[in-house]
């Protein structure tokens, strides 16, 4: 008995030292996992809880205590797909794996249940599902750009330590109130246990050290989800990821309205080389009447980020990015470089049916017209590790933005 008590005490000291006390984990689980009106066990191992829409985690945010839920946007982003030939055909994703096992009833939203093991993998319960601080120095001068321009590595990121490697195209200098693209879905062949890899859209506003961001796309994140499946994700911050925001519904903020799609749930099927390509249309746009930023995925209205969360993004964004991101302690001059791949794991130069892409790239500004961005600049933190290629097969072809790469290779040791 005495030895058992010593063991329990030592375990307690160990957990406290690493910020993972049982009490902290219990409190985090209680905050995230709201009581379910129905539970669905997915064939991929996920547990989906159908939560009362009015009792979701979002309303735990202090700014949303008296928030009146908006059930649907007063405007739509609209559709302006290309009518000119593209480089090949693709199929749209219209459902998720869990939905094959059941449906959530009206008045509820599907939420992926978080386990104790999920939180235990984080450095601490408070850091679970959060991105690390970042910096975009180009934001300070974004409004000065009135024509085509190039962004250099020195202008993009100066944050230390550098924990992210990004590859994207960016539109700057205008008041954006919406962005959209069709994102090619892949399962990157290598994502290390402590890393994550994404394909996404960003809408960003504010200053380099205090920027606000809205993000959506797909992610492979073993640290959060415990596997290497491709999953739908969102993210947000109001202070360059210093203290606010998280991915999906792992903190209070995003208000979900959809009963069909679950954030953090598996997306299948995925694309394969020289075979069928699958993509998902992602749109983020401002409702001018409510000030809320709405998200749609696969033509399904997911929900919104309430405008009351933001300062810079209250009225518009000053930058839109399309591309991907790898987060790892072993990027940007760290050797050996991470083996985590981005996109399909192939170079952007491999293009259709080999590399990951964004196409049907559109923005909406204060003119309220849906349009292809007039000026775009390509950028990659590490061209020898992850590359970009804004490509047209012919003059009349719809542009595809290809991006990604293998991570560690002979050029990126």
C-alpha positions as CSV (number, residue, x, y, z in Angstrom):
1,X,0.0,0.0,0.0
2,X,2.8,2.3,0.9
3,X,4.6,1.7,-2.4
4,X,1.3,2.4,-4.2
5,X,0.9,5.8,-2.5
6,X,4.5,6.7,-3.3
7,X,3.8,5.8,-7.0
8,X,0.7,7.9,-7.1
9,X,2.5,10.9,-5.5
10,X,5.4,10.6,-7.9
11,X,3.0,10.4,-10.9
12,X,1.3,13.5,-9.6
13,X,4.6,15.4,-9.4
14,X,5.5,14.3,-12.9
15,X,2.2,15.4,-14.4
16,X,2.4,18.8,-12.6
17,X,5.9,19.4,-13.8
18,X,4.8,19.0,-17.4
19,X,1.6,21.0,-17.0
20,X,-0.6,17.9,-17.5
21,X,-2.3,17.4,-14.1
22,X,-5.3,15.1,-14.1
23,X,-7.4,18.0,-12.9
24,X,-6.3,20.3,-15.7
25,X,-7.1,17.7,-18.3
26,X,-10.5,17.0,-16.7
27,X,-11.3,20.7,-16.8
28,X,-10.3,20.9,-20.5
29,X,-12.3,17.9,-21.4
30,X,-15.4,19.3,-19.6
31,X,-15.0,22.6,-21.5
32,X,-14.6,21.0,-24.9
33,X,-16.9,18.0,-24.7
34,X,-20.4,19.3,-24.2
35,X,-23.3,16.9,-23.2
36,X,-24.5,15.0,-26.3
37,X,-28.1,14.4,-27.3
38,X,-26.9,11.6,-29.6
39,X,-23.5,9.9,-30.2
40,X,-22.3,8.4,-33.5
41,X,-19.4,6.0,-33.6
42,X,-17.6,6.4,-36.9
43,X,-15.9,3.6,-38.8
44,X,-12.6,5.5,-38.7
45,X,-12.6,5.5,-34.9
46,X,-13.9,9.0,-34.3
47,X,-16.8,9.6,-31.9
48,X,-19.1,12.3,-33.0
49,X,-21.4,14.0,-30.4
50,X,-24.5,15.7,-31.6
51,X,-24.6,18.9,-29.4
52,X,-27.4,21.3,-28.8
53,X,-26.6,24.2,-31.1
54,X,-27.4,26.7,-28.3
55,X,-25.0,24.9,-25.8
56,X,-21.9,24.6,-28.0
57,X,-18.5,25.6,-26.8
58,X,-18.5,28.9,-28.7
59,X,-20.8,30.6,-26.2
60,X,-18.2,30.1,-23.4
61,X,-16.3,33.0,-24.9
62,X,-16.7,36.2,-22.8
63,X,-17.5,38.2,-25.9
64,X,-20.4,35.9,-26.8
65,X,-22.2,35.5,-23.5
66,X,-25.2,37.4,-24.8
67,X,-24.7,36.5,-28.4
68,X,-27.8,35.8,-30.5
69,X,-27.0,33.0,-32.9
70,X,-27.3,33.8,-36.6
71,X,-28.7,30.6,-38.3
72,X,-27.8,31.6,-41.8
73,X,-25.9,34.4,-43.6
74,X,-27.9,37.3,-45.0
75,X,-25.8,37.1,-48.2
76,X,-23.9,34.4,-50.0
77,X,-20.3,34.4,-51.3
78,X,-21.8,33.5,-54.7
79,X,-20.4,31.2,-57.3
80,X,-18.2,32.2,-60.2
81,X,-16.6,29.0,-61.4
82,X,-14.5,29.0,-64.5
83,X,-16.2,28.5,-67.9
84,X,-12.9,28.0,-69.7
85,X,-11.1,24.7,-70.0
86,X,-9.1,23.5,-66.9
87,X,-6.1,21.2,-66.9
88,X,-8.1,18.1,-66.0
89,X,-11.3,16.9,-64.2
90,X,-11.9,16.5,-60.5
91,X,-14.6,15.4,-58.2
92,X,-16.0,17.3,-55.3
93,X,-16.2,16.0,-51.7
94,X,-19.7,16.1,-50.5
95,X,-19.7,14.2,-47.2
96,X,-17.4,12.9,-44.4
97,X,-16.7,9.4,-43.1
98,X,-18.7,9.7,-39.9
99,X,-21.9,10.5,-41.7
100,X,-22.0,7.0,-43.1
101,X,-22.7,5.8,-39.6
102,X,-25.6,8.2,-38.7
103,X,-26.9,11.7,-38.8
104,X,-27.3,14.5,-36.2
105,X,-30.9,15.6,-35.5
106,X,-32.2,19.0,-36.2
107,X,-31.2,21.6,-33.6
108,X,-27.8,19.9,-33.0
109,X,-24.3,20.2,-34.5
110,X,-21.8,17.3,-34.9
111,X,-18.6,17.7,-32.8
112,X,-15.7,15.3,-32.8
113,X,-15.2,14.1,-29.2
114,X,-11.8,14.9,-27.7
115,X,-10.1,12.1,-25.6
116,X,-7.9,12.3,-22.6
117,X,-5.1,10.8,-24.8
118,X,-5.5,13.7,-27.3
119,X,-4.9,16.3,-24.6
120,X,-2.1,14.3,-23.0
121,X,-0.1,14.6,-26.2
122,X,0.0,18.4,-25.9
123,X,2.7,20.3,-24.0
124,X,-0.1,21.4,-21.6
125,X,-3.9,21.4,-21.7
126,X,-3.9,25.1,-22.3
127,X,-1.8,24.7,-25.4
128,X,-3.9,21.9,-26.9
129,X,-5.1,22.7,-30.4
130,X,-3.3,26.1,-30.5
131,X,-0.8,27.4,-33.1
132,X,2.5,28.9,-32.0
133,X,3.1,32.7,-32.3
134,X,4.0,34.0,-35.8
135,X,4.8,37.2,-37.7
136,X,4.0,38.6,-41.1
137,X,6.0,41.8,-41.5
138,X,4.6,42.5,-44.9
139,X,1.3,43.5,-43.3
140,X,2.7,46.8,-42.0
141,X,3.1,48.0,-45.6
142,X,0.3,46.0,-47.3
143,X,-1.8,49.0,-48.3
144,X,1.1,50.6,-50.1
145,X,1.2,47.9,-52.8
146,X,-0.8,49.2,-55.7
147,X,0.7,47.0,-58.5
148,X,2.4,43.8,-59.1
149,X,5.2,43.1,-56.7
150,X,7.4,40.3,-55.3
151,X,7.8,39.4,-51.6
152,X,11.2,38.4,-50.4
153,X,11.9,36.0,-47.5
154,X,13.2,39.0,-45.4
155,X,9.8,40.8,-45.8
156,X,7.7,37.8,-44.8
157,X,8.8,36.3,-41.6
158,X,11.2,37.4,-38.9
159,X,9.8,35.5,-36.0
160,X,12.1,33.5,-33.7
161,X,12.1,30.6,-33.3
162,X,10.9,29.8,-36.8
163,X,8.5,26.9,-36.4
164,X,6.6,27.1,-39.7
165,X,7.4,26.7,-43.4
166,X,4.8,28.1,-45.7
167,X,4.3,28.0,-49.5
168,X,1.5,30.2,-50.9
169,X,0.3,32.9,-53.3
170,X,-0.8,36.2,-51.7
171,X,-3.0,39.1,-52.7
172,X,-2.3,42.3,-50.9
173,X,-3.4,46.0,-50.6
174,X,-7.1,45.9,-50.9
175,X,-10.1,45.6,-48.7
176,X,-11.1,41.9,-49.0
177,X,-14.5,40.8,-47.7
178,X,-14.3,37.2,-49.0
179,X,-12.1,34.5,-50.6
180,X,-12.6,31.1,-52.1
181,X,-10.9,28.2,-53.9
182,X,-11.2,24.6,-54.7
183,X,-8.5,22.8,-52.6
184,X,-7.1,19.5,-53.9
185,X,-7.3,16.9,-51.1
186,X,-4.3,14.6,-50.4
187,X,-2.9,12.6,-47.6
188,X,0.7,13.7,-47.3
189,X,2.9,10.6,-47.3
190,X,5.0,11.7,-44.3
191,X,3.9,13.7,-41.3
192,X,6.0,13.3,-38.2
193,X,4.3,12.8,-34.8
194,X,5.1,16.3,-33.5
195,X,4.3,18.2,-36.8
196,X,1.3,19.1,-38.9
197,X,0.8,19.8,-42.6
198,X,-2.0,21.8,-44.1
199,X,-3.6,23.0,-47.4
200,X,-5.6,26.1,-46.7
201,X,-6.9,29.7,-47.3
202,X,-5.9,32.5,-44.9
203,X,-7.6,35.9,-44.6
204,X,-5.4,38.2,-42.6
205,X,-5.6,41.8,-41.3
206,X,-3.8,44.0,-38.9
207,X,-0.1,44.6,-38.1
208,X,2.8,42.2,-38.3
209,X,3.0,41.4,-34.6
210,X,-0.7,41.6,-33.7
211,X,-2.4,40.4,-36.9
212,X,-5.8,38.6,-37.0
213,X,-6.4,35.6,-39.1
214,X,-9.1,33.3,-40.4
215,X,-8.1,30.0,-41.9
216,X,-9.8,27.0,-43.4
217,X,-8.8,23.9,-45.4
218,X,-7.5,20.4,-44.6
219,X,-4.9,19.3,-42.1
220,X,-3.0,16.2,-41.0
221,X,-2.1,16.7,-37.4
222,X,-1.0,13.6,-35.4
223,X,-0.4,15.5,-32.2
224,X,-4.0,16.7,-32.0
225,X,-5.9,13.8,-33.6
226,X,-3.6,10.9,-32.8
227,X,-3.4,9.7,-36.4
228,X,-2.3,10.7,-39.9
229,X,-5.8,11.0,-41.5
230,X,-6.7,14.1,-43.6
231,X,-9.2,16.2,-41.7
232,X,-11.3,19.3,-42.3
233,X,-10.0,22.2,-40.2
234,X,-10.4,25.9,-39.4
235,X,-8.2,28.2,-37.2
236,X,-8.3,31.8,-36.0
237,X,-6.4,34.3,-33.9
238,X,-6.7,37.9,-32.8
239,X,-3.1,38.4,-31.7
240,X,-0.8,36.5,-34.1
241,X,-1.5,33.3,-32.2
242,X,0.1,34.6,-29.0
243,X,-2.8,34.0,-26.6
244,X,-6.0,33.7,-28.6
245,X,-7.5,31.2,-31.1
246,X,-7.2,27.6,-31.8
247,X,-8.1,25.0,-34.5
248,X,-11.6,23.8,-35.0
249,X,-13.8,24.0,-31.8
250,X,-11.0,23.4,-29.3
251,X,-11.6,26.8,-27.8
252,X,-14.6,29.1,-27.6
253,X,-15.1,31.4,-30.6
254,X,-16.4,29.8,-33.9
255,X,-20.2,29.3,-34.0
256,X,-21.2,26.2,-35.9
257,X,-24.6,26.0,-37.6
258,X,-24.2,23.0,-39.8
259,X,-25.5,19.6,-38.8
260,X,-23.9,17.8,-41.7
261,X,-20.1,18.5,-41.5
262,X,-17.9,18.1,-38.4
263,X,-14.7,20.2,-38.0
264,X,-11.8,17.9,-37.4
265,X,-13.5,14.9,-38.9
266,X,-11.9,12.8,-41.6
267,X,-12.3,13.8,-45.3
268,X,-12.3,10.9,-47.8
269,X,-11.6,10.0,-50.5
270,X,-8.3,11.6,-51.1
271,X,-6.5,12.2,-54.4
272,X,-3.9,9.8,-55.8
273,X,-1.1,10.2,-58.3
274,X,-2.1,9.9,-62.0
275,X,-5.6,9.0,-60.9
276,X,-8.9,10.7,-59.8
277,X,-8.5,14.1,-58.2
278,X,-10.7,15.1,-55.3
279,X,-11.2,18.6,-54.0
280,X,-13.3,20.7,-51.7
281,X,-14.6,24.2,-52.3
282,X,-13.8,26.5,-49.3
283,X,-15.3,30.0,-49.0
284,X,-14.8,32.6,-46.2
285,X,-16.8,35.8,-46.5
286,X,-18.1,38.7,-44.5
287,X,-21.8,39.3,-43.9
288,X,-22.1,43.1,-44.1
289,X,-25.3,43.1,-42.2
290,X,-24.1,41.2,-39.1
291,X,-20.3,41.7,-39.3
292,X,-19.8,37.9,-39.0
293,X,-17.4,36.0,-41.1
294,X,-19.0,32.9,-42.6
295,X,-17.5,29.6,-43.7
296,X,-18.8,27.3,-46.4
297,X,-17.2,23.9,-47.3
298,X,-18.4,21.8,-50.2
299,X,-21.4,24.2,-50.6
300,X,-22.4,23.5,-47.0
301,X,-22.7,26.5,-44.7
302,X,-20.6,25.6,-41.7
303,X,-21.0,28.6,-39.4
304,X,-19.2,31.8,-38.6
305,X,-16.6,33.7,-36.6
306,X,-18.6,36.5,-34.8
307,X,-17.4,39.9,-35.8
308,X,-17.3,40.9,-32.1
309,X,-14.1,38.7,-31.7
310,X,-12.1,41.0,-34.0
311,X,-10.7,44.5,-34.4
312,X,-8.8,44.6,-37.7
313,X,-11.1,42.0,-39.3
314,X,-14.2,43.7,-38.2
315,X,-14.7,45.3,-41.6
316,X,-12.3,43.6,-44.1
317,X,-9.0,41.8,-44.6
318,X,-5.8,43.3,-46.1
319,X,-4.3,40.0,-47.3
320,X,-5.5,36.7,-48.7
321,X,-3.2,33.7,-49.0
322,X,-3.8,30.3,-50.7
323,X,-1.3,27.5,-50.2
324,X,0.0,25.2,-47.4
325,X,1.9,25.1,-44.2
326,X,4.2,22.7,-42.3
327,X,4.7,23.3,-38.6
328,X,7.7,21.6,-37.1
329,X,10.6,22.4,-34.7
330,X,12.9,21.3,-37.6
331,X,12.3,23.8,-40.3
332,X,14.0,27.1,-41.4
333,X,17.7,26.4,-41.2
334,X,17.3,23.5,-38.6
335,X,19.2,20.4,-39.6
336,X,18.3,17.7,-40.1
337,X,15.1,19.2,-41.7
338,X,11.8,17.5,-40.9
339,X,10.7,14.8,-43.3
340,X,7.1,16.0,-43.1
341,X,5.7,16.6,-46.5
342,X,3.3,19.3,-47.8
343,X,0.4,18.8,-50.1
344,X,0.9,15.6,-52.0
345,X,4.5,15.4,-51.1
346,X,5.5,16.2,-54.7
347,X,7.1,19.3,-56.1
348,X,4.7,22.0,-57.5
349,X,6.4,21.6,-60.9
350,X,4.8,18.1,-61.2
351,X,1.5,19.9,-61.7
352,X,-1.9,18.1,-62.4
353,X,-2.6,14.7,-60.8
354,X,0.7,14.8,-59.0
355,X,0.9,18.0,-57.0
356,X,-1.6,19.6,-54.6
357,X,-3.4,22.7,-55.9
358,X,-5.8,25.6,-55.4
359,X,-8.0,26.5,-58.4
360,X,-11.1,28.6,-59.0
361,X,-9.2,31.2,-56.9
362,X,-11.5,34.1,-56.2
363,X,-11.8,37.2,-54.0
364,X,-14.5,39.6,-53.2
365,X,-13.8,43.2,-52.3
366,X,-15.9,46.3,-51.5
367,X,-17.2,46.3,-55.1
368,X,-19.0,43.0,-54.0
369,X,-17.8,41.5,-57.3
370,X,-16.4,38.0,-57.3
371,X,-13.2,38.1,-59.3
372,X,-9.8,36.5,-59.9
373,X,-7.2,38.6,-58.0
374,X,-5.5,41.1,-60.2
375,X,-2.1,40.8,-58.6
376,X,-0.7,37.7,-57.0
377,X,2.8,37.0,-55.6
378,X,4.3,33.6,-55.1
379,X,6.2,32.9,-51.9
380,X,7.9,29.9,-50.2
381,X,9.9,30.0,-47.0
382,X,12.1,27.1,-48.2
383,X,12.1,26.7,-51.9
384,X,14.4,23.6,-51.7
385,X,11.9,21.9,-49.3
386,X,8.5,23.1,-50.5
387,X,7.8,24.9,-53.8
388,X,5.1,26.9,-55.6
389,X,3.9,27.1,-59.3
390,X,1.1,29.4,-60.5
391,X,0.5,27.6,-63.7
392,X,-1.7,28.0,-66.8
393,X,-1.6,25.1,-69.3
394,X,-2.7,27.4,-72.1
395,X,-3.6,31.1,-72.3
396,X,-7.3,30.1,-72.0
397,X,-6.8,27.7,-69.1
398,X,-8.0,28.4,-65.6
399,X,-4.9,29.1,-63.5
400,X,-4.0,26.4,-61.0
401,X,-1.7,27.2,-58.1
402,X,0.4,24.2,-57.3
403,X,2.4,23.9,-54.1
404,X,4.1,21.4,-51.8
405,X,7.1,19.2,-51.6
406,X,8.8,16.4,-49.7
407,X,10.5,18.2,-46.9
408,X,13.9,16.7,-46.3
409,X,15.7,15.7,-49.5
410,X,19.1,16.1,-51.2
411,X,18.5,19.8,-51.7
412,X,16.9,20.3,-48.2
413,X,19.2,18.3,-45.9
